[in-house]
Amino acid sequence: MVGWREVTAEFAGTALLLLLVVSAIVAGFAPGSPLVDTVPNEDLRRLVTGVLSATAAAGIVYSPLGRISGGHLNPAVTTAFWLLDKMTSGSALKYAAAQVAGAITGALAALLVWGGAAVSVRVGATVPKLGGAATALVVEAVMTFLLLTLILTFVDRPRLMPYTAAAASSLVAVLVFTEAPVSGTSLNPARSIGPALVGATWTGLWVYLVAPTLGALTAALLHRRLWGTVACAKLMHDHTYPCHFLNCAYTSPDERIGRPVRTRSAALSSLLGIGRWRARARHRRSRRQQRR
C-alpha cells in the first residue's frame, strides 16, 4: 500500500502542476502579458496554453515525483485505479486529499508569484462557458472518459506504458484547444477546486466535481468488463522506484503487494455488477498475455 513518501510526492507533483498550469494561463491571457501583446489571435494563444499545460503534466509524471507516486495528479485518475483494485480505499483517499491540498497550494503559489496578473484570469478557475453548465457537464464527462481510456490502455500494455504520459498530454493539449471555450477543460476535480478556492470563483464548480468522476468511473468499468483489471496504477513504472500499488504486473511476483481481488465492499461490487464480469475478463486477459 502507498505510504507517506508516495503521498508526499503526489502532493508536490499536483502543487507543481497547478503552479505551471496557472502560469501558462497567465502567460496566454493576462492583460499585459508579452504573449498577449505578441499573438493577438486567441485561438493560437489557447493552443500554446494547452501545449504548455499538457507538457508540464507529462514532465511531472516522468520526473522522480511521478515515478515515486505514479503521477496521478488527479482524483479522477485515482478513482479509476481504485475501482480496478490497484489501491485500497484508504490509499485512494490519501491520494485524493494530497491532490486537493496540492492544487490549493499550487494555486496559492501562482497567486503569490503573479499577483494581479493571476487575479485577472481568476487564478485559472474553470467555469462553464458556451452552452452553460449542462453542456460543460457532458463535455467534461466525455473528455475524462477519453483521457482515462487512453491512460488505462497504455498502462496495461508493456510496450506502450512508457509513452502513457506523452500520449495523455497530447490528448489534453488537443482538448484544451477544442473544448476550453465550452468548459475550460478541467478533467480534474482538484485542478478546479484549487483555483476556485484561492480565487473565490464558485460558478459551476459542481460540474468539475461530478463530470470527471463520472467519466473516470465509466472508463474504469468498461476496462474492467473487457480486461478484469489493469497492470499497474503507475503512469510510468520505473524499476528504480518500488511500486506500492496492489498486484503490480510489472513487479516480480515475490515483491508484489498482494491483496484479495475484491478490495471494496461486496455491496458495491454487486451494485456495479462487477462479479459477473470477472471470469470472462480474466479469460480475455489470459489470452492477450499468451499472444505476447
Secondary structure as UniProt FT lines:
FT   HELIX           4..29
FT   TURN            31..32
FT   HELIX           34..38
FT   HELIX           42..62
FT   HELIX           64..69
FT   HELIX           75..83
FT   TURN            84..85
FT   HELIX           89..114
FT   HELIX           116..120
FT   HELIX           122..124
FT   TURN            130..131
FT   HELIX           132..155
FT   TURN            158..160
FT   HELIX           161..163
FT   HELIX           164..183
FT   HELIX           189..199
FT   TURN            203..204
FT   HELIX           205..227
FT   TURN            239..240
FT   TURN            249..250
FT   HELIX           253..255
FT   HELIX           266..272
FT   HELIX           274..276
FT   HELIX           278..291
//
